[in-house]
Amino acid sequence: MNKKKVAFIEPAGSQSNVFENYMRFPLMGTLYLGTILHNAGHEVHIYNENILSRKIDPFDIKADIYCISALTVSANRGRLLAQEIKRIYPESKIIIGGIHASLAPETFTGVADHIVYGEGESVILDLVEGRITETMVSGSAVADLNELPLVNYALLEEYKSMNTIPMMTSRGCPFDCNFCTVTKIFGKKFRMFTPERIMEEIRHALQYFSTRTFFFYDDNFTANRKRIREFCNLIIDSGLSITWTTQVRSDVSNDPELLRLMEAAGCRFFFIGFESINNETLTAMHKSQTRSDIESAITTIRHHGISIHGMFIFGDDHDSPESIQSTVDFAIQHHIDTVQFMILTPFPGTQYYERIAAENRLIHQRWEYYSAMFTVFRPATMSPSTLQHETIRAYQRFYSLRRCTFDGLRLLIDIFVDALTWNFSKVFTYSFNVVILKAGARFLVGRYAKTFEPYLKFLHRIDERNVIDEQMLTPEG
């Protein structure tokens, strides 16, 4: 075998997306692909621009093969990198894959030797070793995830700078939300690691990091509750002292015993896609949940000592400025610990994109703005600029200086009162992390509002003219 030097590159998205710049995690697919090639004897380096906190200069990276994995928000940056690399190293091979390549492969036509759509593990070796010559390459789904290799985190440049260990234990989702890309990429069939394999992954990952905090990327970690019960019991019986965060649906609250086990096994935070408190919106999104389900879930989960990061989406045809601010009221009244207010985004390849495109409601297709932080389509009940402004205002209200200060003072008072009664058994229930996260979010919200001012001006020009011309497609222009 002719040993190849392979560079994986994960481009950053728009610099205007303040929040993405502070969520510095690698793509797990890239780590698996790199590990497969490394185990086969190739020299592999993985570069993530967010983790590196800088843009990659192609002159600094010399390789035989460049593999670029791009999200929709980083697709244009990925295309630009491919063009620069081909100009500097014309003899090199360029492979482009990832979510956007699967959703809109035409984005990379003419700049890549191979464009991979679907899961890449089945084809990566044949591509690198020259056994595949076609430009468009279909990767098949990994039937048994347990056959994937244990991740070699050391292949990722500056991996030790991460204070949370990323891990993904399943692929696919049995649900069919109309705005989501997950089923388009991974299908509706739910595939998963066994509980024993998750434990093996955890012990293996701890060899690379000093932190013992994990974030499970799974889109719905508890889709198979029997698996998670077994996993939690294994964690508890092993005595491994780890803490972890994961993504779940609100229906996890229907199983109080599972919540008890997850908390006992070290789960401290749930990321939950509530999406909306409007039942009509939830139905339109195919969310298979109601406002009542959400309220019940929040109460039950908080009762079991697990913090909640609630994720909401604004911009559906049933939304209005009033419903957006009602959502903020709801989040405050129900004591959701932290929130993420996103703007409904028609990602290419989704049901929602097809409908919005057919209705001629897209404002532009500048992919770097498809990050769920920008209004890129015309809402039905408000102007594009109103949706953008109300989303910014929602963040400012939830993460107001007064609320963040009050939460910090309340925590100090709780500690003081418990100290007076010598009640140190409650020390582990104090939400230090939540207070710190809120303080950090308060800082980001300030950056967010200022950074988005040029885009708001762009949207105001659309409101005024009610037409888009070529010059207006540069939001900062």
C-alpha positions in Angstrom: 0.0 0.0 0.0 1.2 3.5 -0.8 1.0 5.5 2.4 -0.9 8.8 1.9 -0.7 12.0 3.9 -4.4 13.0 4.5 -5.6 16.3 5.9 -9.2 16.6 7.1 -10.5 20.2 7.3 -13.6 21.3 9.1 -14.2 24.9 8.0 -15.8 27.5 10.3 -19.1 29.1 9.5 -19.9 32.8 9.2 -17.9 34.9 11.6 -21.2 36.7 12.2 -22.5 33.7 14.0 -21.3 34.6 17.5 -22.6 31.5 19.2 -21.0 29.1 16.8 -17.6 30.6 17.5 -18.0 29.6 21.1 -19.3 26.1 20.4 -16.0 24.5 19.6 -16.6 20.8 19.0 -15.4 18.6 16.1 -17.6 16.5 13.9 -17.6 12.9 15.1 -17.9 11.6 11.5 -14.5 13.2 10.6 -12.9 11.6 13.7 -14.2 8.2 12.7 -13.0 8.6 9.1 -9.6 9.8 10.2 -9.3 6.9 12.6 -10.2 4.4 9.9 -7.4 5.8 7.7 -4.9 6.0 10.5 -5.6 2.4 11.5 -5.0 1.4 7.8 -1.5 3.0 7.9 -2.1 6.5 6.5 -0.8 9.7 8.1 -3.8 11.7 9.2 -4.3 15.2 10.6 -7.6 16.8 11.4 -8.0 20.6 11.5 -11.1 22.3 12.9 -11.1 26.0 12.4 -13.3 26.7 15.4 -11.1 24.6 17.7 -8.0 26.3 16.3 -9.6 29.7 16.7 -8.2 30.8 13.3 -8.7 30.4 9.6 -6.5 27.7 8.0 -3.9 28.9 5.5 -3.6 26.2 2.8 0.1 27.1 2.4 0.6 25.7 6.0 -0.8 22.3 5.2 0.8 20.0 2.6 -1.0 16.7 2.0 -1.6 14.2 -0.8 -5.4 14.2 -0.1 -7.6 16.9 1.4 -10.9 15.9 2.9 -13.2 18.8 3.6 -16.4 18.2 5.7 -18.8 21.1 5.6 -22.1 22.0 7.3 -24.5 24.2 5.4 -23.2 27.3 7.3 -19.6 26.5 6.3 -20.3 25.3 2.8 -19.1 28.4 1.0 -15.9 28.5 3.2 -15.4 24.8 2.3 -15.7 25.6 -1.4 -13.3 28.5 -1.2 -10.7 26.3 0.6 -11.1 23.6 -2.1 -10.4 26.2 -4.8 -7.4 27.6 -3.0 -5.9 24.1 -2.3 -6.3 23.1 -5.9 -4.6 26.2 -7.1 -1.7 25.8 -4.7 -1.4 22.0 -4.9 -2.8 21.1 -8.4 -1.6 17.5 -8.0 -3.5 16.9 -4.8 -6.9 15.1 -4.5 -9.8 16.9 -2.9 -12.7 15.0 -1.3 -15.7 16.9 0.0 -18.3 15.3 2.2 -20.4 16.1 5.3 -24.0 17.3 5.8 -24.1 19.9 3.1 -22.6 17.6 0.5 -25.4 15.2 1.2 -28.1 17.9 1.1 -26.8 20.0 -1.9 -23.9 18.3 -3.6 -24.1 20.7 -6.6 -22.5 23.4 -4.3 -19.2 21.7 -4.8 -19.3 20.8 -8.5 -16.1 21.8 -10.2 -14.0 22.2 -7.1 -13.7 18.6 -5.8 -12.4 15.3 -7.3 -15.0 13.4 -5.3 -18.2 14.6 -3.6 -19.5 12.1 -1.0 -23.1 12.1 0.0 -24.3 9.8 2.8 -22.1 8.2 5.5 -18.5 8.0 4.4 -17.1 5.1 6.4 -17.9 2.6 3.7 -16.0 4.4 1.0 -13.2 6.5 2.6 -10.5 3.8 2.2 -11.3 3.1 -1.4 -11.4 6.9 -2.1 -8.0 7.6 -0.5 -6.4 4.5 -2.0 -7.6 5.2 -5.5 -10.1 2.4 -6.1 -13.0 4.8 -6.7 -12.8 7.2 -9.7 -16.3 8.6 -9.9 -16.9 12.2 -8.9 -20.3 11.6 -7.2 -19.9 8.9 -4.6 -22.7 7.4 -2.4 -21.7 6.2 1.0 -23.9 3.5 2.6 -25.2 3.6 6.1 -23.1 1.8 8.7 -25.3 -1.2 9.6 -23.7 -2.0 12.9 -22.2 1.0 14.7 -20.3 -1.3 17.1 -18.0 -2.2 14.2 -16.7 1.4 14.1 -13.2 1.8 15.5 -12.5 3.5 18.8 -11.9 7.2 18.1 -8.3 8.4 18.0 -8.8 11.9 19.4 -5.1 12.7 19.0 -5.6 13.0 15.3 -7.4 16.3 16.0 -5.1 19.3 16.2 -5.2 20.9 19.6 -7.7 18.4 20.9 -6.6 19.0 24.5 -8.0 22.5 24.3 -11.5 21.0 24.6 -12.9 21.0 28.2 -15.7 18.6 27.2 -15.3 15.2 25.5 -17.6 14.8 22.5 -19.2 11.4 21.8 -22.0 10.1 19.6 -23.6 6.7 20.3 -26.4 6.5 17.7 -27.5 7.6 14.3 -30.9 8.0 12.7 -34.2 9.3 14.1 -37.6 7.6 14.0 -39.4 11.0 14.0 -40.0 13.2 11.0 -39.7 16.9 11.9 -40.2 18.9 8.6 -37.3 21.3 9.2 -34.7 18.7 10.4 -31.8 17.3 8.3 -31.1 14.3 10.5 -33.3 11.8 8.7 -32.1 13.1 5.4 -28.5 12.2 6.4 -28.8 9.2 8.7 -32.3 7.9 7.8 -35.2 7.1 10.1 -33.8 3.7 11.2 -32.3 4.1 14.7 -28.9 2.5 14.9 -26.9 2.5 18.1 -23.9 1.4 20.2 -24.6 -1.2 22.8 -24.3 -0.1 26.4 -21.1 -2.1 26.7 -19.7 -0.3 23.7 -20.6 3.1 25.1 -18.6 2.2 28.3 -15.7 1.1 26.2 -15.8 4.5 24.3 -15.9 6.4 27.6 -12.9 4.6 29.1 -11.0 4.9 25.9 -11.7 8.7 25.7 -10.6 9.3 29.3 -7.1 8.3 28.2 -6.8 11.4 26.0 -8.4 14.1 28.3 -8.0 15.4 31.8 -11.6 16.4 31.9 -14.3 13.9 32.9 -17.2 15.8 31.3 -18.9 14.4 28.2 -21.4 15.7 25.7 -23.3 13.0 23.8 -24.2 14.4 20.4 -27.0 12.0 19.7 -30.1 13.7 18.3 -32.3 11.7 20.7 -30.1 9.9 23.2 -33.1 8.1 24.9 -34.8 6.9 21.7 -34.2 3.4 23.0 -34.8 3.7 26.8 -33.9 0.1 27.6 -30.4 0.8 26.2 -30.0 3.9 28.3 -31.2 2.1 31.5 -28.5 -0.6 31.0 -25.9 2.1 30.2 -26.7 4.1 33.4 -26.6 0.9 35.5 -23.2 0.1 34.0 -21.9 3.6 34.9 -23.3 3.4 38.4 -21.8 -0.1 39.0 -18.5 0.8 37.5 -17.9 3.7 39.9 -16.7 5.9 37.0 -17.0 9.5 38.2 -18.1 11.4 35.1 -20.7 14.1 34.3 -22.5 14.4 31.1 -24.9 16.4 28.9 -27.1 15.0 26.2 -29.9 15.8 23.8 -33.4 14.3 24.5 -37.0 14.8 23.5 -39.5 16.0 26.1 -41.1 12.5 26.2 -38.2 11.3 28.3 -40.1 12.7 31.3 -42.7 9.9 30.8 -40.2 7.6 32.5 -39.3 8.9 36.0 -37.2 5.8 36.8 -35.0 6.5 33.8 -34.6 10.1 34.9 -33.5 8.9 38.3 -31.0 6.5 36.8 -29.6 9.2 34.4 -29.1 11.6 37.3 -27.4 9.0 39.4 -25.1 8.1 36.5 -23.9 11.7 36.2 -26.3 13.4 33.8 -26.4 17.0 34.7 -28.0 18.8 31.6 -30.6 18.0 29.0 -30.7 19.8 25.7 -34.3 19.6 24.6 -35.8 20.8 21.3 -39.1 22.2 22.6 -39.3 24.3 19.3 -42.6 26.1 20.2 -45.3 26.5 22.8 -47.9 27.0 20.1 -49.8 23.7 19.4 -50.5 24.7 15.8 -46.8 25.3 15.2 -45.8 22.0 16.8 -48.3 20.2 14.5 -47.0 22.0 11.4 -43.5 21.0 12.4 -44.5 17.3 12.9 -43.1 17.5 16.4 -45.4 14.9 17.9 -45.7 16.8 21.2 -48.0 19.5 22.7 -47.5 22.5 25.0 -49.0 20.4 27.8 -46.3 17.8 27.1 -43.6 20.4 27.4 -44.9 21.9 30.6 -45.1 18.4 32.2 -41.6 17.5 31.0 -40.1 20.7 32.5 -41.7 20.0 35.9 -40.7 16.4 36.0 -37.1 16.8 34.8 -36.4 19.6 37.2 -37.8 17.5 40.0 -35.2 14.9 39.3 -32.3 17.5 39.5 -31.4 17.7 35.9 -30.9 21.2 34.3 -32.6 22.1 31.1 -31.3 23.9 28.0 -34.5 24.7 26.1 -34.3 25.2 22.4 -37.0 27.2 20.6 -37.6 28.0 16.9 -39.2 31.2 15.7 -40.6 32.0 12.3 -43.3 29.4 11.5 -46.3 30.6 9.7 -48.3 30.6 13.0 -45.7 32.7 14.8 -46.0 36.5 15.5 -44.0 39.1 17.4 -46.4 38.5 20.3 -45.9 34.7 20.3 -42.2 35.2 20.3 -42.3 37.3 23.5 -44.8 34.9 25.0 -42.2 32.2 24.5 -39.7 34.2 26.5 -42.4 34.7 29.3 -42.9 30.9 29.2 -39.2 30.1 29.6 -38.9 32.5 32.5 -42.0 31.4 34.3 -41.1 27.8 34.0 -37.6 28.4 35.2 -35.8 26.9 32.2 -32.1 27.1 33.1 -30.7 28.2 29.7 -32.3 28.8 26.3 -31.4 29.0 22.7 -33.8 31.0 20.5 -33.3 30.0 16.8 -34.8 31.3 13.6 -36.5 28.7 11.5 -34.1 27.9 8.6 -35.0 26.1 5.4 -32.0 23.8 5.1 -31.6 22.4 1.6 -33.0 18.9 1.2 -35.6 19.3 4.0 -39.4 19.3 3.5 -39.5 22.8 4.8 -36.9 24.0 2.2 -38.9 22.5 -0.6 -42.1 24.3 0.5 -40.5 27.7 1.1 -38.6 27.5 -2.2 -41.8 26.5 -4.1 -43.6 29.5 -2.5 -40.7 31.8 -3.7 -40.1 33.0 -0.1 -36.3 32.5 0.1 -34.5 35.8 0.5 -31.1 34.5 -0.6 -29.0 31.3 -0.7 -25.8 32.6 0.9 -25.2 29.4 2.8 -23.0 31.1 5.5 -26.2 32.7 6.8 -28.0 29.4 7.1 -27.1 29.0 10.8 -30.5 29.4 12.5 -29.3 32.8 13.6 -30.4 34.8 10.5 -33.7 35.3 8.8 -33.2 33.9 5.3 -36.8 33.6 4.1 -40.0 35.7 4.2 -42.2 34.8 7.2 -45.9 34.7 6.7 -47.0 37.0 9.6 -44.2 39.5 10.0 -41.4 41.1 8.0 -38.0 39.5 7.8 -36.5 42.3 9.9 -39.2 42.0 12.5 -38.4 38.3 13.0 -34.7 39.1 13.3 -35.3 41.9 15.7 -37.7 40.0 17.9 -35.3 37.1 18.2 -32.5 39.4 19.4 -35.0 41.0 21.9 -35.9 37.5 23.1 -32.3 36.8 24.0 -31.9 40.2 25.6 -34.9 39.6 27.8 -34.1 36.1 28.9 -30.4 36.9 29.6 -31.0 40.4 31.0 -28.4 41.7 33.4 -31.0 41.9 36.1 -32.0 38.2 35.8 -28.4 37.0 35.6 -27.5 39.1 38.7 -30.5 37.8 40.6 -29.7 34.2 39.8 -26.2 34.7 41.2 -27.4 36.4 44.4 -30.0 33.7 44.9 -27.4 31.0 44.7 -25.2 32.8 47.3 -28.2 33.2 49.6 -29.0 29.4 49.3 -25.4 28.5 50.2 -25.4 31.0 53.1 -28.7 29.7 54.6 -27.6 26.1 54.2 -24.3 26.9 55.9 -26.1 28.4 58.9 -28.0 25.1 59.4 -24.8 23.0 58.6 -26.6 21.4 55.7 -23.7 20.6 53.5 -25.4 17.5 52.1 -27.0 19.9 49.5 -23.7 21.2 48.1 -24.0 19.1 45.0 -27.4 20.5 44.1 -26.2 24.0 43.7 -26.3 25.0 40.0 -22.9 26.7 39.7 -22.6 25.7 36.1 -26.0 27.2 35.2 -25.1 30.6 36.8 -21.8 30.6 34.9 -23.5 29.6 31.7 -26.0 32.4 32.1 -23.3 34.9 32.7 -21.4 33.7 29.6 -24.6 33.8 27.6 -25.2 37.4 28.7 -21.8 38.4 27.3 -22.6 36.6 24.0 -26.0 38.2 23.7 -24.3 41.6 23.8 -21.9 40.5 21.0 -24.8 39.0 19.1 -26.9 42.2 19.0 -24.0 44.3 17.8 -22.7 41.7 15.2 -26.2 41.4 13.7 -26.7 45.1 13.1 -25.4 45.0 9.4 -27.7 42.1 8.6 -30.7 43.9 10.2 -29.9 46.9 7.9 -29.9 44.4 4.9 -33.4 43.1 6.0 -34.7 46.7 6.5 -33.7 47.4 2.9 -35.7 44.4 1.8 -38.7 45.6 3.8 -38.6 49.0 2.2 -38.1 47.8 -1.4 -40.0 44.5 -1.2 -37.6 43.2 -3.8 -34.1 41.8 -3.8 -31.5 42.7 -6.4 -28.0 41.3 -6.9 -26.3 44.1 -4.9 -28.4 43.4 -1.9 -27.2 39.8 -1.7 -24.2 41.0 0.3 -25.8 41.6 3.7 -23.0 43.9 4.9 -23.2 45.9 1.7 
